[in-house]
């Protein structure tokens, strides 16, 4: 997948050092993935949630953090929309 929004992830990991390694591992996996449909993501990440509009919610670092991404499966693009703590995620609506 082509990952768009790396700058947001880099900035977040500078502010939250405890998520740096899990986030780096996630980025590496996404960049080599060839996900064609939501089930492909679910096969790799059992805890992933799906929202309307091709949004995918990933849990990071044991569910301490959440990452919201928009996926264009046919084009192989994942756009990072938002990343934050689980508590911050609970205050938002996606």
C-alpha positions as CSV (number, residue, x, y, z in Angstrom):
1,X,0.0,0.0,0.0
2,X,1.1,3.6,-0.6
3,X,0.9,5.2,2.8
4,X,0.0,8.9,2.9
5,X,0.4,10.8,6.1
6,X,3.8,9.7,7.3
7,X,4.5,13.2,8.6
8,X,1.5,13.0,11.0
9,X,2.9,9.6,12.3
10,X,6.4,11.0,12.6
11,X,5.2,14.0,14.6
12,X,3.0,11.8,16.8
13,X,5.8,9.4,17.6
14,X,8.1,12.2,18.6
15,X,5.5,13.3,21.2
16,X,4.7,9.7,22.3
17,X,8.0,7.7,22.4
18,X,6.3,4.6,23.8
19,X,4.4,4.0,20.6
20,X,7.4,4.6,18.3
21,X,8.4,1.0,17.8
22,X,4.9,-0.4,17.3
23,X,4.1,2.4,14.9
24,X,7.3,1.8,12.9
25,X,6.4,-1.9,12.7
26,X,2.9,-1.0,11.5
27,X,4.2,1.3,8.8
28,X,6.5,-1.3,7.5
29,X,3.7,-3.9,7.3
30,X,1.4,-1.4,5.5
31,X,4.0,-0.4,3.0
32,X,4.5,-4.0,1.8
33,X,0.8,-5.1,2.1
34,X,-1.4,-5.7,-0.9
35,X,-4.8,-5.5,0.7
36,X,-7.6,-5.8,-1.8
37,X,-10.6,-5.8,0.6
38,X,-11.4,-5.2,4.3
39,X,-11.1,-8.9,5.0
40,X,-7.4,-8.8,4.0
41,X,-6.8,-6.3,6.8
42,X,-8.9,-8.3,9.2
43,X,-6.9,-11.4,8.5
44,X,-3.8,-9.6,9.6
45,X,-5.2,-7.4,12.4
46,X,-8.0,-9.2,14.3
47,X,-8.7,-6.2,16.5
48,X,-9.3,-3.8,13.6
49,X,-12.6,-2.0,13.3
50,X,-14.3,-0.7,10.1
51,X,-16.3,2.4,9.8
52,X,-18.4,3.8,6.9
53,X,-16.5,5.4,4.0
54,X,-13.7,2.9,3.9
55,X,-12.3,4.0,7.3
56,X,-10.3,1.5,9.3
57,X,-9.5,1.8,13.0
58,X,-6.2,0.2,14.1
59,X,-5.3,-0.4,17.7
60,X,-1.6,0.3,18.5
61,X,0.5,-0.7,21.5
62,X,-2.0,-3.0,23.2
63,X,-4.9,-0.6,22.4
64,X,-3.3,2.4,24.2
65,X,-3.4,4.2,20.9
66,X,-5.8,4.3,17.9
67,X,-5.1,5.1,14.3
68,X,-7.8,6.0,11.8
69,X,-7.1,5.6,8.1
70,X,-9.0,5.9,4.9
71,X,-8.3,3.1,2.4
72,X,-8.6,3.0,-1.4
73,X,-8.3,-0.7,-2.0
74,X,-8.4,-0.6,-5.8
75,X,-5.6,2.0,-5.9
76,X,-3.6,0.6,-3.0
77,X,-3.6,3.8,-1.0
78,X,-3.9,4.2,2.8
79,X,-4.4,7.8,4.1
80,X,-3.7,8.3,7.8
81,X,-6.5,10.6,9.0
82,X,-5.9,10.7,12.7
83,X,-3.8,9.1,15.5
84,X,-4.2,9.6,19.2
85,X,-4.7,7.9,22.5
86,X,-7.6,5.6,23.1
87,X,-9.1,8.2,25.5
88,X,-8.9,10.9,22.8
89,X,-10.5,8.5,20.3
90,X,-13.4,7.9,22.6
91,X,-14.2,11.7,22.6
92,X,-14.3,11.8,18.8
93,X,-16.8,10.4,16.3
94,X,-15.6,8.8,13.2
